[in-house]
Amino acid sequence: MPRTLTPIQTRKSVWSDEEVRTEALLAIIKRISEGESLIRVCRDSKESFPSPATFLWYVSQDPMLEKQYARAIEIRADVNVEIMIDVAETENNPAKARNINDARKYHNEKLAPKKYGLRVLQETYATVDIKQKIDFTAIPSQVRDQLRQAIMKQIDLKPNAE
């Protein structure tokens, strides 16, 4: 029966030590939460990090690691906003600054649409007719007649002859 390889067996022997592997995975998550992409972190030649696919396989196998990775991505979105502000203030080339910030904005909109996505406002217009009935019985008759005449003038009706 052929033996299938797991990500542990395909990487350097360093990854066979669980403590070293756990430290490396947590270091990757820390760097992601500081604003780096998974691709950039895993490409780091100074560290013996796994490929992005291997890292994601480890994340899928450990629920706690999966939660930490999800939280790191949320934090990265917030860090991206801070980086966008810094780029806008420090970059001399406005086109380059806009390009960098648009890419980060797009990334944030896809990862956290409720927080960073476009909000669509919907306006609704309605016409309401209000008819009001007023009880004049408590008003003295002389005041009632004056009020009736004033109302009739406003709506251009002639008062009934009483």
N, C-alpha and C positions, 0 to 999 in steps of 0.2 A: 504494500500500500504506500503510495507516495506521500511524503511528509510535506505539509504546507508551511511556509515560512510566515512568522508573525513579524511585526515591525521590530521587535526586540532582537530577533536573529539577523535582521538585515543590516543593522547599524554596527558601529564599532563596539568593541568589547566593553567599553565604558558603560554602555547602556544596559548591560546585563546586571549591573549593580543597581538595585531598586532605589537605594538612598540617593545615589548620584542622579538617576533618572528623574526622581521626584524633585530634586533641587533644580535640575535643568528645566523641567516643565514649569515649575513655579517662577523661574527666572524669565522664561518666555512670556508667561502671563503678566509678570510685572512690567516688562518692556512694552507689551501691547497696551497696558493701562497708562503708560507714559506717552503714548501717541504713535508708536511705531507700528508698521504693518507686520503681519505674520510672515510674509515673504521676506521682508528686510531682516527681521530678527533671525529667521532660520538660515539666511545666506551668510550670516556673520561667521567669517572664517576663524575668528579668535576663539570662538566657543565650539563645542562639539554638539551643536544642536541638531535635531533630526530635520528631515524634510517637512514642509508644511502638511503633507498628506499623513505622514507618520504621527506628527503632533496631533492632528485632528482625530486620528485613530485612537490615540491614547485618551484624548478628551472624551470620545464617545464611549470608552470603556469604564470611565470613572465618573459617577454622578457628581461628586464633590468638585472634581476638576472641571466638569462641564459648567457648573454654577459659577466657579471662579472665572472661567474664560468668558462667560456671558457678561458677568459684571465688569470684567476688564474691557470688553468692547463698549459697554455703556460709558465707562470712564473715559475711554479713548475719544468718544464723540464729544464729551465735554472739553477734553484737552484740545481737540481739533478747533473748537470755537475760540479758545484762547490763542492758539497758534494763528488762526485766521486774523485775529485782531492785531497780533504782532506783525504778521506779514504785511497787512494793510498799512501799518504805521512805519515800517522800516524799509520795505522794498522800494527802490528808486524807479523801477520800470513798472508803470501802472498796468500794462498788459500782462506782464508776468505775474504780478500780484493778483490780478483778477482771475487768471488761469489757475493758479494755486488754490485760491479761495473757492472758486467754483467747483473744483475737484473735491475739496474737503466738504463743501456744502452738500454736494450730490451724495457723497458717502454718508454723511449724517442723515440726510433725508431718507435714505434707503434703510439704514440701520435703526433709526429711531423716528419713524414718521410722525408719531403723536407729539413728540417733543420738538423736532426740527423740520417737519414736513410743511408743505404749503397748506395754509388754512383756506378753505373755500367757504366764503360767506354767502349765505342765501338770503335774499331779501324777498319778502312777501308783502304785497299790497292788497288791501281789502277795503271795500266801501261798506260803511255801516250806516244804515238809516235808523235814527232814533226818534221814536214818537213818545212824547211825554204827556201825561194826563195830569192836569192841575185841578185841584179841588178849591174852588173859590167860595164855598159856602161859609167859611169862617171869616171872610173879609166883609166889611160893611158894604152895603149896596152902592153907595156913592163912589167909593174907591174902586169897587168892582167894575162899574161902568167906565170910569176913567181908564182903568187898565185894559178893558176890552177894546176901547177906542184906540188906545196906543198900539195894541197888538194888531188891530185891523189896518192901521196906517202902515205898519211895517210890512204886512203881507198883501197890501193893496186890495183889501176887500172892503166893501161898504157894510157898515153895521146894519143889522136888521132893525127896522122901525118897531119900537115897542110901545 
